[in-house]
Amino acid sequence: MRRINKTWIGKHWLTGQAIMVTAQDGSVQTVQETDQPAQRWIAPGLIDVQLNGIGGYDLNDTDLTIETVKKVVEVLHRGGVTRFCPTVVTGSKERMLHCIRTIANACDVDPKVAHAVIGIHVEGPFIASEDGPRGAHNLKWVRDPDWEEFLEWHEAAQGRICKVTLAPEKPGAIAFIERLHQLGIVASIGHTAASEEHIQAAVRAGATMSTHLGNGAHPYIKRHPNYIWAQLAEDRLWAGLIPDGFHLPMSTLKVMIRTKGSKAILTSDAVNLAGMPPGRYTTHINDDVILEDNGFLHLASTPDILAGSATPLHLGIQKVAVSGIASLGEAITMATKHPAELLGLDQEGIGTIQPGSPADLIIYDQHPDGSWTILVTVSNGETVYEYSN
């Protein structure tokens, strides 16, 4: 049975020209300029390539359930995110396998989850063990790259792993990256204290991304050369950037966006405490953390080591626009078109609005100061969120 044609009108996120978008069966049919008046704006659904949890729901919980994964997708829809990479971080083998398997099972039983999940991102445990580069990852679970362990993840995920973050200086990491590349899985450099030589070797082996560049690093490092400059200078690397105002000062974020250009990707790195009230929390990942009134989330024992982000992606995009680093439309592009290109999804029309692309889109109000309000989220042609006062 065919679905009824659906139509949306809004101002194009980049040009401001009013456009009419029609869709059927979850696919965009036509995109045409129109003379009809449009007060609201339209853009592709947002893509978050690194999300650990949100709204009190934790994708790394030892007791993660399919229902929790569904709830994460619901919360993401409220912020305009239609596609994401659920991120499983450094932990015991048992906990990591359970989380990977549960996310894959959620995709099997729920079509909305299956549409939303691009693939699973495994961040760690093959990362630097030293304080600073290790970030908030628990030292007792850090280990060296092990291809047999990856194959266990691969089986549990039913082939849904799309990205792995690791430190290239770890023993066996370069060969590991080569194997990931052969499987078409993004190898991303992160939580590393690598030399420039290690980073170059990783890129030659097939690494294509830097995970949250500028973070997972020593609080103080040699001014140059260092592993941040080396990744920033490498044109073959995409850069995941967290625009919450805490992970990177806005001046640093501006320089990184300017340098990386079309390979700059805005991502939330949100954890389950995103959207929760301020306070001290105990987590099974990194023990005690503190969420400040201003949204800054850090380890209780080390205030200058962040414990993930408490800022959803759409609010990070807003910070970029309000700060004047980029227009709102340009910031949206860094969280739609750019991540789609990294993951090869642009070939399917994901990350933009064009005939043949999935009908994943958002309708929003844009305010004079650069801020925005997401009014409607459409996923696979279906309205999954509508704003109400």
MARVEX-599736 format. One record per residue (C-alpha): residue number from 0; chain; x, y, z. Coordinates in Angstrom, 3 decimals, decimal comma. Layout:
BEGIN
 num cadena       xx       yy       zz
 NUM      A        X        Y        Z
...
REM end
This chain:
BEGIN
 num cadena       xx       yy       zz
   0      A    0,000    0,000    0,000
   1      A    1,453    3,368   -1,038
   2      A    1,565    6,239    1,397
   3      A   -0,154    9,533    0,681
   4      A    2,037   12,250   -0,804
   5      A    3,300   14,667    1,825
   6      A    4,368   18,251    1,314
   7      A    6,445   20,705    3,337
   8      A    7,264   24,324    2,567
   9      A   10,102   26,274    4,168
  10      A   13,084   28,463    3,516
  11      A   16,168   26,546    2,402
  12      A   18,647   26,295    5,287
  13      A   21,493   27,790    3,228
  14      A   19,940   30,031    0,577
  15      A   16,803   31,282    2,303
  16      A   14,821   30,596   -0,878
  17      A   11,347   29,162   -0,217
  18      A   11,161   25,556   -1,378
  19      A    8,418   22,960   -1,567
  20      A    9,386   19,391   -0,727
  21      A    7,167   16,432   -1,535
  22      A    7,693   12,865   -0,360
  23      A    6,120    9,462   -0,740
  24      A    6,942    6,129    0,864
  25      A    9,621    7,782    2,985
  26      A   11,513    9,164   -0,007
  27      A   11,754   12,733   -1,283
  28      A   10,068   13,000   -4,688
  29      A   10,494   16,655   -5,642
  30      A   12,244   19,790   -4,383
  31      A   11,106   22,973   -6,099
  32      A   11,429   26,678   -5,519
  33      A    8,084   28,281   -4,766
  34      A    6,560   31,745   -4,588
  35      A    4,384   30,697   -1,681
  36      A    5,248   32,657    1,458
  37      A    7,361   30,780    3,988
  38      A    7,993   31,972    7,514
  39      A    9,686   28,835    8,732
  40      A   12,882   27,159    7,592
  41      A   13,555   23,632    6,373
  42      A   16,743   21,539    6,586
  43      A   17,868   17,906    6,515
  44      A   17,537   15,919    9,725
  45      A   20,628   16,225   11,902
  46      A   23,249   13,454   12,099
  47      A   25,125   12,849   15,368
  48      A   28,163   10,611   14,880
  49      A   28,963   10,274   18,584
  50      A   26,270    9,814   21,232
  51      A   26,662    7,883   24,491
  52      A   23,191    8,615   25,838
  53      A   20,799   11,491   26,501
  54      A   17,887   12,565   28,681
  55      A   18,744   10,137   31,470
  56      A   19,038    7,172   29,086
  57      A   22,454    5,506   28,970
  58      A   23,622    3,454   25,993
  59      A   26,496    2,117   28,127
  60      A   24,422    0,838   31,014
  61      A   25,314   -2,655   32,191
  62      A   21,585   -3,404   32,077
  63      A   20,874   -1,641   28,748
  64      A   17,526   -2,700   27,291
  65      A   15,877   -2,390   23,902
  66      A   13,351   -0,015   25,471
  67      A   16,171    2,330   26,530
  68      A   17,496    2,440   22,968
  69      A   13,991    3,341   21,769
  70      A   13,797    6,149   24,334
  71      A   17,126    7,556   23,169
  72      A   15,767    7,775   19,621
  73      A   12,641    9,569   20,890
  74      A   14,698   12,158   22,767
  75      A   16,944   12,703   19,745
  76      A   13,918   13,405   17,559
  77      A   12,998   16,299   19,863
  78      A   16,341   17,859   18,993
  79      A   16,024   17,269   15,263
  80      A   18,427   14,307   15,092
  81      A   17,176   11,684   12,644
  82      A   20,362    9,603   12,307
  83      A   23,100    8,809   14,822
  84      A   25,928    6,521   15,835
  85      A   25,210    5,031   19,267
  86      A   28,573    5,007   21,002
  87      A   29,780    2,172   23,226
  88      A   32,799    3,207   25,269
  89      A   35,678    1,532   27,100
  90      A   34,440   -1,069   29,566
  91      A   34,614   -4,723   30,479
  92      A   34,315   -7,137   27,569
  93      A   31,006   -8,368   28,945
  94      A   29,431   -4,913   29,302
  95      A   30,595   -3,739   25,884
  96      A   29,281   -6,879   24,182
  97      A   25,951   -6,583   25,978
  98      A   25,491   -2,965   24,872
  99      A   26,521   -3,685   21,285
 100      A   24,204   -6,699   21,099
 101      A   21,262   -4,821   22,645
 102      A   21,565   -1,909   20,188
 103      A   21,660   -4,367   17,269
 104      A   18,623   -6,206   18,638
 105      A   16,759   -2,910   18,995
 106      A   17,392   -2,272   15,297
 107      A   15,960   -5,706   14,491
 108      A   12,677   -5,191   16,341
 109      A   11,942   -1,478   15,874
 110      A   11,860    0,152   12,410
 111      A   12,313    3,660   13,849
 112      A   15,471    2,570   15,642
 113      A   16,728    0,749   12,552
 114      A   16,241    3,908   10,478
 115      A   17,913    6,150   13,056
 116      A   20,986    4,017   13,766
 117      A   23,628    4,539   11,073
 118      A   25,901    2,059   12,779
 119      A   27,588    1,530   16,123
 120      A   30,636    3,566   17,132
 121      A   32,998    1,774   19,527
 122      A   35,157    4,324   21,364
 123      A   37,955    2,474   23,118
 124      A   39,084    0,355   24,848
 125      A   42,193    0,437   22,632
 126      A   43,240    3,910   23,765
 127      A   46,080    5,612   25,656
 128      A   46,310    4,579   29,295
 129      A   47,879    7,772   30,611
 130      A   45,926   10,503   32,353
 131      A   44,755   13,228   29,991
 132      A   44,625   11,361   26,672
 133      A   42,550    8,646   28,339
 134      A   39,955   11,310   29,197
 135      A   37,122   10,023   31,371
 136      A   37,596    6,396   30,294
 137      A   38,260    4,056   33,203
 138      A   41,903    2,936   33,341
 139      A   41,110   -0,587   34,527
 140      A   39,374   -1,362   31,231
 141      A   41,937    0,110   28,830
 142      A   43,716   -2,563   26,768
 143      A   45,738   -3,149   23,612
 144      A   44,093   -3,707   20,215
 145      A   42,783   -7,239   19,878
 146      A   41,290   -8,313   16,542
 147      A   39,632  -11,353   18,126
 148      A   37,769   -9,040   20,495
 149      A   36,705   -6,872   17,549
 150      A   35,325   -9,963   15,792
 151      A   33,207  -10,628   18,883
 152      A   31,839   -7,066   18,636
 153      A   31,272   -7,534   14,899
 154      A   29,242  -10,686   15,477
 155      A   27,245   -9,175   18,350
 156      A   26,511   -6,094   16,219
 157      A   25,384   -8,230   13,256
 158      A   27,793   -6,246   11,091
 159      A   26,518   -2,854   12,286
 160      A   29,810   -1,425   13,589
 161      A   30,622    1,606   11,436
 162      A   33,373    3,355   13,397
 163      A   36,080    2,515   15,934
 164      A   38,108    5,081   17,898
 165      A   41,591    4,003   18,951
 166      A   45,068    5,352   19,695
 167      A   47,493    4,611   16,834
 168      A   50,513    4,341   19,138
 169      A   49,105    1,233   20,861
 170      A   50,835   -2,079   20,007
 171      A   49,200   -3,576   16,913
 172      A   47,070   -0,483   16,229
 173      A   48,307    0,157   12,682
 174      A   47,550   -3,386   11,527
 175      A   44,186   -3,106   13,292
 176      A   43,404    0,099   11,359
 177      A   44,312   -1,611    8,077
 178      A   41,815   -4,369    8,817
 179      A   39,076   -1,896    9,722
 180      A   39,704   -0,065    6,467
 181      A   39,409   -3,309    4,499
 182      A   35,984   -3,871    6,068
 183      A   34,827   -0,346    5,206
 184      A   34,717    0,698    8,864
 185      A   35,849    4,195    9,794
 186      A   39,046    4,121   11,865
 187      A   39,138    7,267   13,968
 188      A   42,113    8,582   15,924
 189      A   41,263    9,545   19,472
 190      A   42,251    9,426   23,131
 191      A   45,842    9,379   21,949
 192      A   49,290   10,623   22,887
 193      A   50,640    9,676   19,471
 194      A   53,654   11,165   17,796
 195      A   53,256   12,817   14,395
 196      A   54,849    9,705   12,889
 197      A   52,205    7,465   14,484
 198      A   49,428    9,683   13,149
 199      A   50,869    9,639    9,640
 200      A   51,201    5,853    9,810
 201      A   47,553    5,601   10,903
 202      A   46,396    7,728    7,969
 203      A   48,433    5,660    5,524
 204      A   46,809    2,553    7,007
 205      A   43,341    3,990    6,376
 206      A   42,355    6,199    9,329
 207      A   39,977    8,912    8,101
 208      A   38,792   10,749   11,200
 209      A   39,796   12,410   14,462
 210      A   37,409   11,760   17,343
 211      A   36,534   14,971   19,245
 212      A   39,717   16,716   18,092
 213      A   41,310   18,824   20,823
 214      A   39,922   16,622   23,578
 215      A   41,070   13,369   25,112
 216      A   44,385   15,152   25,523
 217      A   46,847   16,289   28,165
 218      A   45,812   19,558   29,856
 219      A   49,336   20,832   29,035
 220      A   51,403   19,741   26,035
 221      A   54,435   20,912   24,076
 222      A   53,287   23,836   21,909
 223      A   54,511   22,132   18,729
 224      A   54,766   19,597   17,342
 225      A   51,987   17,688   19,076
 226      A   49,154   15,289   18,279
 227      A   46,561   18,058   17,937
 228      A   48,507   20,067   15,359
 229      A   49,387   16,870   13,488
 230      A   45,741   15,873   13,098
 231      A   44,589   19,406   12,325
 232      A   47,169   19,650    9,535
 233      A   46,298   16,290    7,975
 234      A   43,930   17,053    5,100
 235      A   42,833   13,432    4,811
 236      A   41,306   13,423    8,300
 237      A   37,769   14,502    9,056
 238      A   37,461   16,149   12,469
 239      A   34,698   15,537   14,983
 240      A   34,261   18,736   17,017
 241      A   32,171   19,204   20,163
 242      A   30,555   22,681   20,094
 243      A   29,259   22,823   23,673
 244      A   31,561   25,710   24,658
 245      A   33,368   23,569   27,237
 246      A   35,237   20,935   25,270
 247      A   36,752   23,646   23,073
 248      A   36,915   27,404   23,667
 249      A   34,955   29,115   20,928
 250      A   38,138   30,680   19,534
 251      A   39,744   27,226   19,226
 252      A   36,594   25,793   17,688
 253      A   36,581   28,630   15,145
 254      A   40,156   27,933   14,073
 255      A   39,497   24,188   13,764
 256      A   36,342   24,751   11,692
 257      A   38,164   27,210    9,427
 258      A   41,079   24,785    8,983
 259      A   39,061   21,641    8,377
 260      A   36,458   23,336    6,186
 261      A   34,290   20,727    4,470
 262      A   35,722   18,033    6,760
 263      A   34,571   19,690    9,997
 264      A   31,831   17,685   11,711
 265      A   29,813   18,943   14,674
 266      A   28,889   16,185   17,126
 267      A   27,470   16,180   20,631
 268      A   29,398   13,443   22,473
 269      A   26,342   13,666   24,741
 270      A   26,093   11,340   27,712
 271      A   23,032   10,200   29,611
 272      A   23,253   13,261   31,890
 273      A   22,461   15,608   28,999
 274      A   19,208   17,300   29,981
 275      A   19,485   16,275   33,643
 276      A   19,551   18,678   36,631
 277      A   22,922   19,896   37,993
 278      A   24,542   17,827   40,717
 279      A   27,008   15,087   41,591
 280      A   26,402   11,741   39,919
 281      A   27,986    8,324   40,239
 282      A   28,384    6,490   36,938
 283      A   29,536    2,978   36,160
 284      A   31,867    4,319   33,464
 285      A   34,043    6,794   35,350
 286      A   32,837    6,906   38,972
 287      A   31,845   10,351   40,327
 288      A   31,138   13,238   37,963
 289      A   29,770   16,730   38,538
 290      A   27,276   18,520   36,294
 291      A   27,553   22,252   36,921
 292      A   24,701   24,768   36,655
 293      A   26,096   26,017   33,332
 294      A   26,111   22,521   31,782
 295      A   29,823   21,800   32,312
 296      A   30,293   18,082   33,064
 297      A   33,595   16,930   34,565
 298      A   35,225   14,290   36,730
 299      A   34,784   15,049   40,404
 300      A   38,403   14,132   41,099
 301      A   39,869   16,147   38,207
 302      A   37,828   19,252   37,288
 303      A   39,799   19,919   34,096
 304      A   38,998   16,469   32,657
 305      A   35,599   16,453   31,011
 306      A   33,231   13,498   31,369
 307      A   31,402   13,858   28,076
 308      A   28,974   16,556   27,050
 309      A   25,637   17,503   28,574
 310      A   24,698   19,594   25,512
 311      A   22,485   18,062   22,787
 312      A   23,627   18,538   19,188
 313      A   21,001   21,122   18,228
 314      A   22,103   23,376   21,107
 315      A   25,757   22,976   20,103
 316      A   24,850   24,026   16,568
 317      A   23,103   27,046   18,064
 318      A   26,259   28,004   19,973
 319      A   28,251   28,010   16,733
 320      A   25,707   30,290   15,080
 321      A   25,216   32,649   18,030
 322      A   28,986   33,026   18,437
 323      A   29,326   34,129   14,810
 324      A   31,664   31,285   13,826
 325      A   29,260   30,297   11,058
 326      A   25,725   31,008    9,948
 327      A   23,048   28,697   11,294
 328      A   22,735   27,119    7,851
 329      A   26,477   26,488    7,675
 330      A   26,456   24,969   11,160
 331      A   23,576   22,693   10,149
 332      A   25,615   21,563    7,129
 333      A   28,433   20,533    9,493
 334      A   25,957   18,206   11,218
 335      A   24,247   16,866    8,088
 336      A   26,147   16,886    4,801
 337      A   29,635   16,541    6,301
 338      A   28,996   13,471    8,485
 339      A   27,022   11,872    5,652
 340      A   30,052   12,275    3,388
 341      A   32,387   10,806    6,010
 342      A   30,256    7,681    6,269
 343      A   29,498    7,406    2,551
 344      A   25,808    8,092    3,137
 345      A   25,769   11,035    0,753
 346      A   25,530    8,498   -2,091
 347      A   22,027    7,715   -0,771
 348      A   21,104   11,389   -0,545
 349      A   21,355   11,399    3,242
 350      A   22,471   14,701    4,754
 351      A   20,644   16,854    2,223
 352      A   17,181   17,288    0,695
 353      A   17,010   16,206   -2,933
 354      A   14,882   13,884   -5,084
 355      A   15,567   10,307   -4,022
 356      A   16,934   11,145   -0,602
 357      A   15,238    9,764    2,520
 358      A   12,553   12,119    3,820
 359      A   14,485   13,040    6,975
 360      A   14,023   16,735    7,663
 361      A   13,364   19,419   10,229
 362      A   11,174   22,524   10,212
 363      A   12,376   25,324   12,465
 364      A   12,161   28,980   13,428
 365      A   15,361   31,001   13,099
 366      A   15,738   33,937   15,479
 367      A   17,652   37,206   14,898
 368      A   20,428   36,304   17,359
 369      A   21,234   33,071   15,498
 370      A   19,342   30,805   17,860
 371      A   16,631   28,456   16,654
 372      A   13,601   26,454   17,724
 373      A   12,968   23,064   16,151
 374      A    9,249   22,800   15,431
 375      A    8,885   19,540   13,509
 376      A   11,101   16,501   12,971
 377      A   10,317   14,132   10,105
 378      A   11,983   10,722    9,955
 379      A   11,510    8,436    6,966
 380      A    8,579   10,594    5,847
 381      A    6,757   10,377    9,194
 382      A    6,362   13,234   11,661
 383      A    8,045   11,984   14,844
 384      A    8,121   15,253   16,812
 385      A    6,087   18,448   16,945
 386      A    6,934   21,375   19,184
 387      A    4,340   22,552   21,691
 388      A    4,624   25,376   24,237
REM end
